[in-house]
Amino acid sequence: MIRILLVEDNDNDARITESVLKIATRESFMYTRVVDLASAILACDNTQAFDVVLLDLSLPDSSGLTTFTQFNTSTYGCLPVVILSGLSDPKIATEAVKMGAQDYITKDELIPGVICRSLRYAIERHKSSEEHLHRSKIELETARQKLIEIADSLHTKIIR
């Protein structure tokens, strides 16, 4: 089951998104909808509740890339975010991806194949980056322990 947080204030856009998701996801999905950024951040207090976030950039309490920045900062980048926006601006899309969004889909591109692929890739890329980060932390800790051993060894030799 794919657990989706849909951050969309427009009722009609939310209904269309839900319809497309029903067609797109061959496996079952569950989505929770919130209508503003503050509610999205609150909903993510338990990041285990969602696999991916579909985030509109134009919300009552935030707009533009500030929406993504505030969401990502507030949730510590713990969830993959696919931006689903009415803004069809390649510069904004490119900047959003550079800032950490997994994908940028305009609402006029919202078709089952596109949304399904985007959600799956976003989830897998996020898992992959989490695994890479975990391995890097382990390698860093191992190197730190070796340095401590070398320092202790040198210290012992100097004292003798």
C-alpha positions, 0 to 999 in steps of 0.5 A: 500500500502506498501512503500519500499525503496530498497537500492541495487546497483546491477541492476540484484539483484534489478530486481529479488527483484522487481519480487519477491516483485510483487509476494509476496505482495498481496496488492499493493506496491510502491518501490523506488530504490537507489544505495548507502548509501548516497542516501538512507539517503537523501531519508529518510529525509521524513520518512513518505515516506516509511514503510520499508527499504530493505538494501543491506550491500555491497554498493559503499560507504559502506560495512558490518554492517557499512552500517546498523549502518550509515543508522540507525544512520543517520535516527534516527532508524525511519524506520524498516530495513530488511537487504537483503544481499548476505553475508550468515554469521550467525554471521553478521545476528545475530549482525545486528538483535542485532543492531536493524535490523528487519530481515536479509535475504540472497539473495539466500533465496529471495522467495515470502513467506519469503520476504512478511512475513519479510516485514509485521513483520518488519512493525508491530514490528516497529509500536509496539515498537513506540507505546510502546515508546510513552506509556512509554513517557506518563508514564514518564511525568505523574510520573514527574508531580507527583514528582513535585506536591510532591516536591511542597507540601513538600516545602510548608510544610517546609516553614510553 
